[in-house]
């Protein structure tokens, strides 16, 4: 079975395969997981765990890890405990059928529509609220690697009216929309001394080719986006825009959340004032709005956008692609020239995908041609509509995705683990920053933070281990004040916007591991490599970055010692 195969010495690369799925977030989750297997593996048709069975979707892809030219990527829904694992068996079966066509994708919570003019509309199916006019916005940037600079004059180009093709694919696990845009933008800025300008001279335009993929996963409240840009223009800035009513903006940072003062910044030029974030940014009217979580994007804006309603479905315009030809197509040319004085302007939450500039400081300066990023780039983010409380859990689910590995089967006989378990349980409101061996090799470091305003208290528990010692440490990981403990955990208390680091010493318990006892059973001792349970030794260092190659038969993943 999947459970007894973990650490049992069995290593197999043909169905049925045992795959261990790890959840690096502090909440139990049911979500989509992708696992890359050797090319030609299969056919895989279902994933089972503890008597539960679900469909598995597979496709042949280029292997990003560089292990082989091709790989078989398997996707299935996994239900995994917080900061824990669950073993799944991937079994033979007929692959589920795909369907294509249409211009709308849906799941239980969301609906995403592609309009005739190429803009997108996102609808929260529970509240009925719709966000129209979602698009890409390209504008000039004559600044440097530190600061944005607005050309005068400038040309602003949106993806509205630039749709070159689209496709919708439906699987049993998700629905996906693909839209391709060809955006004519100025090739580069024209410089007169230190002043740059971008003008719409047709002879100096190049087509910015952009592919946007949107995916709605069954049972999740987020819409995932992936934008691939083939950049062949200089001196510009590409952003994604979500028009909505904005009176409140909250940005996530490394260890806290910041409520931005939009009224204070209202008198400033928005092109010279933006809002950095790390992880996610949320905008709305104080009651509802959108939360955008991003991997590798850090800059947000709130701007008045007179083009926001041009060509959208806000007033019956911009119908879905593929609907009756007899219907009003709306403003299919919705672009930088489309303005309607009667409508006025709307605000939009915007996030920078990339900046293309050519100097390290304001010209004249050291020129840096590589910072024009003339190459193909891919950017990933997700969007969650909300009413009332911010959907922090959905943001964390996107930022810390589930990931899996083929069970290497390296454990000795008789040391099988439970088929599913949490390694660490945290009180609600605390988030895991690091879970790793200490630098001195004598303990384990657990670092948590509280991004909210109010103090959070509760018990931190280790279901597979007993706690033999805890001290309140610092960032330098030195032992500090002793912390009272119980058999399986200890009490934690973290003030609002606070960080706490604990140095923990654990002991293996018979409930956590089946098999003979060892002479040394302490986890986090100088002799740790000789006596520590193999699973904790490996999984305690797993992070959201995934894993690379490991010498495990002919193919297998490796475990990186990275913080969660």
N, C-alpha and C positions, 0 to 999 in steps of 0.2 A: 504494500500500500504506500501511498505518498508519505504518510507519517513515518513509518518504519524505515523508509528508504533514506531519510535524512541522516547522514552520518553512519550509514550501515555498511559502507564499503562497496556499494553498488554504483557503477558508473555506466550509463547507457546513453546512446545518441540516436536511437530509433524508437518510435512510439511503442509502448507508453513511456514518456519521459517524466521524470520528477523535477519540477521547477519550484524553487523557494521564492516567494514574493515577499519583499520587505517594504514596510511602511515607515518612513522616517518622520512623519508628523505626529503630533501629540493627541490625535483623535482616531478612533476606529473609523475605517473608511471602506466603502464599496465603490470602486472606481476602475477605470480601464488601465490595464498594464500591457506593455509591449515587451516581448522577449525575442532576441535574435538567436536563431539556431543555425547550424550548418546548412549550407545550400542543399536543397533537395530533400530536407527532412519532411517527412509527412507520408500521406496526407493527414493533417491534424484537423479533427472536426469538433472536439469538445474538450472542456477542462472540468475536472471533478476534484472535490475536496470534501472529506467527511460526509459522504453521501449526497452532497449537492452537486448538480451538474449544470453546465451552461455551454453555449456555443463558443467556438474559437474561430477567429478569422485569420487567414494567413495570406501572405503575398511575398513574392521574390523582390528583394531590394538590394541596392548597393550597401555594403557593410561599412558604416561610418567609422567603426573602430579599426578598420584596415586589416582585419584578420584574414579575410578572404575576399575575392572579387565580388561575390554575391552572398546573400544570406536569406534565410526564410524567416520573415518577421511574423510572429504569432501575437495576436491580440485577444484578450478575454477579460471578463469582469472578475475582479478579485475582492473578497471581503477580508480585510486584514486588521488585526488589533493595533492599537496605538503603539508606536515605537516597537513594533514586533514583526512577526513573520507568519506565513501560512504556507504549507506545502500543497501543491497542486499536481495532479497527474494529467498530462496532455496525452490524449488517446486518439487512435485512428477514427476516422469518420469522414463522411462526405462534407466538403466545405459548404458553408451556407451560401445561398444565392444572393447576388447583388442586383439592384435595380437602378435604372438611370432615368433622368428626365425631370422636367419641371423647373421652377425657379424659387421654390420654397423648401426649407428644411425645418423639422420640428423634433422636439422631444416632449417629455411630460410637462416641462416648465417654460420652454422658450419656443419662439418661432422667428426665423430669420428669412427675410424676403429680399430678392434681388429685383430692383426696379428697372424699368426700361432704360433709364438714363445712366444706369450703372451704380447708383447709390444703393445703400443697404438700409433696411428697416428692421429693427430688433423689437420684438413684442414680448412682454412678460405676460404669459397666458393666465396667470393667477390674478394679477391686478388689472390686466387689460391695458396697461400703459405701453405706448409705442414710442420708440426713439427713431425718428426719421433722419434722412440726410447723412448717414454715415459714409465718409469718403476719405480719400487721400488728398492732401494739400501740399503743393510744391511752391516754395517762394524763394527769393534770393537771399544769399548770405555772403556779405562781403566783410565779415569779421575775421577773427583768427581762431586758433585752437582753444582760446579761453573764452572769448566773448562773441556773441552774435552781432552782426551789423546789417542793417536794412539798406538795400540799394535805393537810390533815388534817381530816376524812377525805378519801379520794380514791376514784375509781371507775376501774378499769382495764378496758378493753374491747379484745378481740382480734377479728380478722376470722373466727376459727373460729365456725361456725354462722351467719355473716352473708352467705353466698353468695347473690347475687341472680340470677346468670346466668353462663354460660360458653360459650366457642366455641373450636374448634381448627381451624387452617388449615394445610395442608401444600403446600409448593411444591417444585420440584426443588432449591432452594438452601437452604431452611430450613423448620423447622416452628415454628408459633407458637400459643401458648395465651393466651386472653383471659378473665379472670375479673373479675366486677363484684361489689362488696361494698357493702352498706348497713349502716353501723355506727352504732347509736344511742348518742350521747355527750351528756354534759351541755352545755347551751348555753353556759354560762360559770361561772366560780367565784363563790361568794358570799363577800363580804368583810366581816369584822368587825374594823375598824381596819386593822392591818397584816397580819392573818392571813386567808388564803384557804382555802376548802374547796370540794370538789366532791362533791355527793351525788346519788344516783340517783333523783331525783324525776321520775317519768314525765312530769309536765306541763312539765318544763324540759329535755327531751331534744330533740335535733335529729339528723337522719340525716346522717352523714358519708359522702358518695358517693365511692367509690374504684374506679378501674379499674386492674388490674394486667395487663400484657402480659409474657409470657416467650417468649424465642426461642432456639432451638438451631440454629446454623448448621452446615452440613455441613463436616466436617473440623476443627472447632475444639473445644477442651476447655472452653469457658466457656458458661454460661447467662446470657443478657442479659435484664435486666428494665427495664421502664419503668412507673412508677407515676404516675397522674394523679389528683389529689385536688381535689374541689370543697369547699373549706373554708368552712363557715358556723358554726363554733364558736370561742369565745374561750378563752384560758387553758388551753392543752393542748399536748401533745407527741406527735407521731406518729413511730413507729420501725418498722423492719422487723427481724424476729427470726429467727435461724437456730439452733435448739437443737442442741447438740453437747457433747462432753466438752472442756472448756477448762482447760488447765493452763499454756498458753503463748500470749502475744499479742505480735505484731510489727507495728509501725506504720511506714509509709513517710512520710518527711518530704521537704522540698524537695531535699536532697542526700544523705540517709542513711537508714538503717533503725534503729529503736529497739526493743530487746527490753524490754517492760514487765515490771515486778516485781509480779506479781499477788499473791504472798504478802504483800508489804509492804502492799499496799492492801486485803488481805482484811478487816481490821477496820474499814474505813471504810464509811460509808453509800454504796452504789454510785450512788444518785441524786444525790450531791454530788461524785462523782468519775468522770470519763470520760476517754477517751483520744483526743486529736486526731490526725488523720492527714491526709496530702495524697497522694492517688493511690490507695493501697490499704491494707488492714488484713488480717492473717491470724491465725486462731485455731485451736488444735488441742491435741492431747495430746502433742506433741513428735514424733510419728511420722506423723500424718495430720491433716487438718483442712480448713478452707475459707479461701480467699482472696477477699476482696470488693474489687473495684476500682470506684471511683465518680468520676463527673464532677460536681463541684460539691457533694459531700457531704464533711464534714470531722470528724464526731463519732462515736466508737464507744463501746460499753459492753460490759461482761461482767457479767451478772446471774444470780442464782438465780431461776428462773422455775417456780413450781409449776404453772402452766397449760400447760407445754411439751408434756406427753404427752397432755393431754386431747384426745380426738378425733382422734388421729393413727393412723398405721398401725403404731405401734411394737409393738402386741400384737394385730395382726389387726383393729384398729378403723379406722373411717374409710375404708372401701373406696373405690376410684376411682368418681368420678361416672359414672353411666351403666352400671354393672355390674348383675348380676342383682338384682332387687328382693327376692328371697328371702334374700339374704345379710344378715348382721347389719350394720346401718348404723352401728354404733358410737355414740359420743356426739355426735349431730348438733347438740347445743346447747353444744358446747365453747366456753366463754366465760369471762368474768371470775369467775363463781361456781363454775366446774368445778374441783374439787380432789379428790384422792384421797390420803388420808393414808398408805396403804400403799405408794404409788409413790415418795413423797418428791419432791424437786425436782431439776431439771436446770439447767445453765447454758445461756446462749445468747449468741452474738455478736449485738449489736444495733447498728444504725446509724440515726442521727437523720435523718429526712426533712425535718421542719420543726418549729420552736417558734413558738407563738402566744402572745405576751405583750403587756402594755399599758403598760409604763413603762420608762424608760431606766435608772433605779435602783430599788432596793427602795422600795415605797410607804411613806409618801406621797412622791411624786417628780414629775418632769416626765412627764406622760402622753404616750404615743406611740401613738395608736389605729391608725396604719398598720401597726405591728409585730404586730398581730393577724392580718395577712395573710389577710383575708377575700376570697379570690379562687381561681381555678383555677391549680394548679401541677403541673408534671411533673418527675419525678426519674428519673435513669438510673443504673444500676449493673450490674455483672456479678459472677458467682460462679463460682469454679473449685475443685472438690475436688482434693486433692493427697495424695500419699503420698511422704514423704521430702522432697526438695528443693522449695522454694517455686517456684510457676509464675510467675516474674517476667516471662518472655517473653509469656505470655498476658495478664498484667495490662497490659503496655505496649502490646500489640496493641489492647486495648480503649480505653486512654487516648489513644492516638495512631492513630486509624483511618485507613485508606486514604481518599483523596478524589481526585476526578477533575475535569477540565475539558475542554470542547471545544477542540480545537486551533485557536487563533485564526488561524493561517496568516499571521502578520505578518512572518516572516523573509524575507530576500531569496533569490532563486533561487540554488541551488548551496550552501546552508548547511544542508542536512539533517543531522539528528543520527542516531546509532544508534537503532534502535527501542526499545532498552532499555538502561539503564546505571545504575550507582550513581554518585552524585556524591561520596560520602564513605564510606569504610570504616573502622570502629573495631574495636579489639581486643575480644574477648569480655569482659564484665564492666564495660565502660565505657558510660555512657549520655549521649546528646546533650542538652545544655541549651540551647545557642544556636548558630546557624549563620547569620551575617548580615554585611552590609558593616560595616566599622569606622566609628566616629563621625567620624574625620578623612578618610574616603573613600579612604584609601591602601592598605587591605588588607581581609582578611576575618577575622572573629572566629569561632573555633570553641571553644566552652566545653563541657567534658565533666566528669562526676563519677563517682565510684566509691562506691556505697552500701554495699559490703561491708566486712568487717573487714580483709581481706588486700590487699596492694599488687597493682595490675594494671599490666602493662607489655606493650608490643607496638608495632606500626607503624600509624600513621594514614595512609591512602592516598587519593589523588584520581585515580580512573581516567581522567577526561577531561582532566586537566591535568598539567603538570609544575610542580614546586615550585621557585621561584627564591629563596625566603627565608622563614624562620620565626623568630619570637621568642616567648619565654615571657612572656606579658603578665599583667596583673592585671584586676580588675573594672573599673578605670577605662580599660582598653584602651591604656595607654601601652606603647611598645616596651620590652622587657626583655632578658634574656640570650638570645643567639642559640642556636638549637637545631640540631644536626647534621641534615642532610637527605639524602635520596636523590632520584632523578629523579622519582619519583611520590609520595613521602611523607616521613615523618620519625618518629623513635622517640618514644614517649610513656611516661611513668611516673607513675602517680597512686597515692598512698598510700591506705590504707583510710579510708573516709568523707572522702575528699578531693575538691577541685575544682581543675581546671587550665584556664587560659585561654590560647589560642595565637592570635597574630596571624600570618596566613599571606598570602604573596604568591604568586600562581599565574601560569602562562603557558599559553596554549592550545596543544594539540598536534594534529598532523594526524590522530592516531588518534581524537581526540575529535570532530573536526569535518571534514566533507567540504566542499571548496570553496576558493576563492582565499584566499591569506593577506592580512593587512591590514598597514598600516604599523605600527600599534600593536597588540600582541597581549597586553599584560599585563592581568590581571584585578585590579582593586583599585588603580587609579592615578587621579590627578586627572582624567584624560581618559577615565575608565571608561565614561561614557555613549556615547562615540564609538566605542570599540573593543572593549568587552567582549562576549563571545558572548551573544546574546539569552537563550538558555535559562538560563545560569547567573545572569545578571543578574536574571531573574525567579524561577527556582526556588530560588535560594539564600535567598530571603526568604520562601518559603512556610512556613506554620506549620500546626499541627493545627487552628487555628480556621477554616480554609477560606478562602473568598473571596466577594466581593460583586460589585457590578455593574462592568462595564467597557465602554467604547465599542468594541464589536467587532461591526460589522454591526448588526443589530437586537437581538441578545441575546448575552450572553457574560459569563463570569466575570472578576473582577478579582483581582489578586494583592496581598495585604496584606503589608507588611514587618513580619512578626511572627516572634518566635523560635520554634523548634520546641519 
